[in-house]
Amino acid sequence: MSSRIFQNVITQMKDNLDRTVGVVDEQGFVIAASELALIGSHMGDFHARELDGTDHPLPMGSRYYMPLVFSGQSLEFAAFAEGNDAMARTVCALAAVAFNEAKENYEEKHNKIAFLKNIISDNILPGDVYVRAKELHFVTDEPRTVLLVRQTNNSDVSALDLLQRLFPDRQHDFVVNINESDIVVIRGGNYADPHAEMFKSATEIETALQEELGVKCVIGISTEANHLRELADRYKEAQVAIEVGRVFETEKNIINYESLGLGRIIYQLPTTLCEMFLNEVFKKSPIETLDEDTIDTINRFFENNLNVSETSRKLYVHRNTLVYRLEKIKKITGLDLREFDHAIVFKVAMMVKQYLDSLNSTRY
């Protein structure tokens, strides 16, 4: 990975240099260079021991060398520039600064991502969060929201790079790879309307994955965390948003945890309690006795806020026909959907049945 970092720096520098620059490892093998043919070759004039404890360029043979990274007392890498003149010395020193800065920035970013992954995975003690955050120069109390992006039709390794390009602010936004299908985007910052901002971000993610990679996804959005230590709970919220959405919001690809309503409560209930509730509600006849047309009538009635006239108009039936159907439902279930309390009980029961059916479908 270090060779890629150094080569990227060289690529940006080489058009402004009139001499060859590069990086060798502690054994003198070239791992990055402005002359690509040099990569993999051995620099016979390089002697690592001469650079021990040195923080400035030294001439060796036909080049200047300057140490880059130390691990304890051992040299890991050294920058080099062709030539023995003052310009070669200057170029070598400037190149070393650029290489060190690039590697430091990469390692800080990499360490921050690993740190955040440990937090959301509950792999770090709460007390260690403060210590590590200070070491990595993390603002601990910045508002942050977790967006869990789950690829559904197929997984593409390029999705991670795509999301990193979408959110280039390395101080506030972080993209964390969880597994081959899940990627977490942690968005930080103070927004006048966080809900709208996160939905906008999720829409951009969904569009980019579909248009650039042909990947479909679902995205769960958490509530806002006020501290780093809360990110694990927010990650769980994003997971719940996707799981509950799979049951109750099947037509949506972006699900906000705050908008789950009753579905969130039902999802957290034990299945035995759900089954008991259904048996108590439908004492006279099980819900399965209602045919599809009757269920459609009930759904339309709920969609139109229990308004008989509006529902009959939407169903293209006479008002009396709808009233007859509602009386039939009352006779079968014992619940009059024109009464608000009965309607609430029936709505919850339908959602509980939908939840149990989804569990059974995943088992078989």
Beta strands, then each sheet from edge to edge (+ up, - down):
strand 1: 21-25
strand 2: 30-33
strand 3: 58-60
strand 4: 63-71
strand 5: 74-82
strand 6: 144-151
strand 7: 173-177
strand 8: 182-188
strand 9: 217-225
strand 10: 254-256
sheet 1: 2+ 1- 5+ 4- 3+
sheet 2: 7+ 8- 6+ 9- 10-
end
